[in-house]
Amino acid sequence: MPYDKRSELPDSVQDNLPKHAQEIYQAAFNSAWDDYKDPEQRDGNDSREEVAHKVAWAAVKQKYHKNDAGNWVAT
């Protein structure tokens, strides 16, 4: 289930990440959704959706981190 709009992202993403980080998350999720459609392409027993969310968070963490106040900020 790729995300067509940022407003469709999970609340945990919308409520915590800045706009640009949400855009990164959305693009990475959608790409991973396509890339990992076949179960043979995934490690372990993770579903397609679980893998896409993991990839999306990893992409965000390349450009953003949580500061001491717990807010996501650009690295």
N, C-alpha and C positions, 0 to 999 in steps of 0.2 A: 504494500500500500504506500506508494510514493506520496510525498507531500507536494501538492500543487501551489500552496500558499503558506507563508509563515504562520498565518493564523490557524493552520491545521496542525502545527507542531504540538507535541505533548506539553501540558502545562508546566512540567518540570523544566522544559527548555524555554518556553516563553516567559516564565516568571523569573528566571535566573540569568539568562544570557542577554548581553547587549544585541542590538539589531544585527550588526555585522557577524557576530558569532552565531546567531540564529541562521543567517544566510549560509554560513559555512556548514553548519549542522545539516541543513536542508539539502544542500548540494551533495554532501558526502553520503547522507542516508540514501538519497535517490540513486546515486551511482552504485553504492554497495548493494542496494536492492536488485539492481540489474546484474551486477557482477557475481553475486552469490545465489542466484536462483536455483542452481542445481545443488542438492545436498552433498554431492561428492566434493564440491568446492569449499565446503565448510569443515572446520575442525570440530570434533566432538559432536554433541547432540543439539547444538544450538539451532534454533529456528532461523529462517531467513530474516525475520524481523529482528531477532536478538542480535544477529551478526551486524545488520545494518545500523542498529543503534550503537553498538560498540565501535564500529568504524566511524560513525558520526561524532561520537564523543572524543575519540582519538584525534580526529581532524581538528576539532575545536581546541583541544589541549596543545596542539602545535603552535597556536597563535594566541591563546588566552590561558590565564591561570587565575586561581582564587587568591585574593590578597588576604591580609590578616583580618580584615573585617568580614571575610566570607563572600566578597563580591568578585564576579568574573571581570577581569581587566586584561587589556592587551599586554602581551609579553614584550 
